[in-house]
Amino acid sequence: MTTITINIPNHEVSFFKKMISKMGWTINDGDVVRKKASSKEQALAKVDHAFEQLRQMNDGQLEGIDAEELLNEL
């Protein structure tokens, strides 16, 4: 197996993840190295991520789950 690392703009990440998934490849987000962000930067990044997921759900690119189902998984 070969590992390839690419640097892409944050706004293109969802496109590449979708493309990689359709090709049957895998993504290991655990191997991603990021600089340590301040707590304010971390909070803003989490909010940005949540809004991106909401946009994807509205566009039909991401499927949500019921709150009850989520609690059952926990």
C-alpha positions in Angstrom: 0.0 0.0 0.0 1.2 3.5 -0.8 0.3 6.6 1.2 -0.1 9.9 -0.6 -0.3 13.3 1.2 -1.9 16.3 -0.5 -2.5 19.8 0.7 -5.8 21.3 -0.4 -7.8 24.4 0.6 -10.3 23.8 3.4 -13.2 24.6 1.2 -12.3 21.8 -1.2 -12.0 19.0 1.5 -15.5 17.7 1.1 -15.1 17.4 -2.6 -11.9 15.4 -2.3 -13.4 13.2 0.5 -16.4 12.4 -1.7 -14.2 11.7 -4.7 -11.9 9.4 -2.7 -14.8 7.5 -1.2 -16.4 6.9 -4.7 -13.1 5.5 -5.9 -13.0 3.0 -3.0 -10.0 4.5 -1.4 -9.7 5.2 2.3 -9.0 8.4 4.3 -7.3 8.2 7.7 -8.0 11.6 9.3 -6.1 10.4 12.4 -2.9 10.8 10.5 -3.6 14.4 9.6 -1.1 16.7 11.4 -2.4 20.2 12.2 -0.8 23.0 14.1 -2.2 23.5 17.6 -5.0 26.1 17.5 -6.1 28.4 20.2 -9.3 27.6 22.0 -11.0 30.5 20.0 -9.7 29.0 16.7 -10.9 25.5 17.8 -14.3 26.8 18.6 -14.6 28.6 15.3 -13.4 25.5 13.4 -16.0 23.4 15.1 -18.8 25.9 14.2 -17.5 26.0 10.6 -17.5 22.2 10.5 -21.1 22.1 11.9 -22.3 24.6 9.3 -20.6 22.6 6.5 -22.3 19.5 7.6 -25.7 21.3 7.7 -25.1 22.6 4.2 -24.2 19.1 3.0 -27.4 17.7 4.6 -29.5 20.4 2.9 -27.8 19.6 -0.4 -28.5 15.8 0.1 -24.8 15.0 0.3 -24.9 13.9 3.9 -27.6 12.0 5.7 -28.5 12.8 9.3 -29.7 10.5 12.0 -32.4 10.8 14.6 -31.5 12.0 18.1 -32.9 8.8 19.6 -30.7 6.7 17.2 -27.7 8.7 18.2 -28.4 8.3 21.9 -28.8 4.5 21.4 -25.4 4.4 19.8 -23.8 6.1 22.8 
